[in-house]
Amino acid sequence: MAKQESLRTSECPVARTLESIGERWCMMILREAFDDVRRFSDFQRNLGLAKNILASRLKQLVEIGVFEIAPASDGSAYSEYVLTERGRSLFPVVVAMRQWGERYLFEKGRNPLRAAG
């Protein structure tokens, strides 16, 4: 626990960022959000993530101001997770990760999944 605490209070911006959004499911949730996914059930279906884990990660992302919870845009009784300005500012990060992965983690000529970019 001391190591995690040190990341939260670290003077290093990379360490603090990793502590906030560096967990793999947080990044996958962001990828989905940039593909216009907004509802809990849609995140869960697309990612195949256990509901308790998804709820925990979404709560974390709301708490740090990446998402806000809003009434459903279609007027239904559901709520939606909407990217805030802080959240939208992460788009270049997700795109950079995708481009790096395409360049270094896939065989030449292979067309990886098109998402977030």
C-alpha positions in Angstrom: 0.0 0.0 0.0 2.9 2.4 0.7 4.0 2.1 -2.9 0.5 3.1 -4.2 0.3 6.0 -1.7 3.7 7.2 -3.0 2.4 7.3 -6.6 -0.6 9.4 -5.5 1.6 11.9 -3.9 4.6 11.6 -6.2 6.1 14.7 -7.7 6.3 12.8 -11.0 3.3 13.6 -13.4 3.7 10.2 -15.1 3.4 8.4 -11.8 0.3 10.4 -10.8 -1.3 9.8 -14.2 -0.6 6.1 -14.0 -2.2 6.0 -10.6 -5.3 7.8 -11.9 -5.9 6.2 -15.3 -3.1 3.7 -15.9 -5.0 0.5 -14.9 -5.8 -1.5 -18.1 -9.6 -1.4 -17.7 -9.6 2.4 -17.3 -7.8 2.7 -20.7 -10.2 0.3 -22.3 -13.2 2.1 -20.9 -11.8 5.3 -22.3 -11.3 3.7 -25.7 -15.0 2.7 -25.7 -16.0 6.2 -24.6 -14.2 7.7 -27.6 -16.3 5.3 -29.7 -19.4 6.9 -28.2 -20.2 4.2 -25.7 -22.0 5.9 -22.7 -24.2 3.3 -20.9 -23.0 0.9 -18.3 -24.6 -2.0 -20.1 -22.8 -1.1 -23.3 -19.4 -0.8 -21.6 -20.0 -4.2 -20.0 -21.1 -5.9 -23.2 -18.3 -4.5 -25.3 -15.5 -5.2 -22.8 -16.9 -8.4 -21.3 -15.9 -7.0 -17.9 -17.4 -8.2 -14.6 -20.0 -5.7 -13.4 -18.3 -5.0 -10.1 -15.0 -4.2 -11.7 -16.6 -2.0 -14.3 -18.6 -0.2 -11.6 -15.4 0.4 -9.6 -13.4 1.7 -12.6 -16.2 4.0 -13.7 -16.6 5.3 -10.2 -12.9 6.1 -10.1 -13.0 7.9 -13.5 -16.0 9.9 -12.3 -14.2 10.8 -9.0 -11.2 12.1 -10.9 -13.3 14.1 -13.3 -12.9 12.1 -16.5 -16.6 11.3 -16.7 -19.7 12.8 -15.4 -23.0 11.0 -14.9 -25.9 12.5 -16.9 -29.5 11.6 -17.8 -29.7 9.4 -20.9 -29.7 11.5 -24.1 -32.6 9.6 -25.4 -34.9 10.5 -22.5 -35.0 7.0 -21.0 -34.6 6.3 -17.3 -31.0 5.3 -17.8 -27.9 7.3 -16.9 -24.9 7.8 -19.2 -21.2 8.3 -18.6 -20.2 11.4 -20.5 -16.6 12.5 -21.0 -15.8 15.8 -19.4 -13.3 18.3 -20.9 -10.7 16.5 -18.8 -11.7 13.2 -20.2 -11.8 14.4 -23.8 -8.3 15.8 -23.4 -7.1 12.2 -23.1 -8.0 11.4 -26.7 -4.5 12.1 -28.0 -3.1 9.7 -25.3 -5.4 6.9 -26.5 -4.6 7.6 -30.1 -0.8 7.6 -29.3 -1.1 4.3 -27.5 -3.0 2.8 -30.5 -0.4 4.1 -33.0 2.5 2.8 -30.9 0.7 -0.6 -30.6 0.1 -0.7 -34.4 3.7 0.1 -35.1 5.5 -2.1 -32.6 3.1 -4.9 -31.6 1.5 -6.1 -34.8 3.1 -7.8 -37.8 3.6 -5.6 -40.9 0.5 -5.7 -43.1 -1.8 -6.9 -40.4 -4.8 -4.6 -39.9 -5.6 -4.4 -36.2 -9.0 -3.7 -34.7 -10.1 -0.2 -35.6 -11.2 1.6 -32.4 -10.4 5.0 -30.8 -8.8 6.5 -33.8 
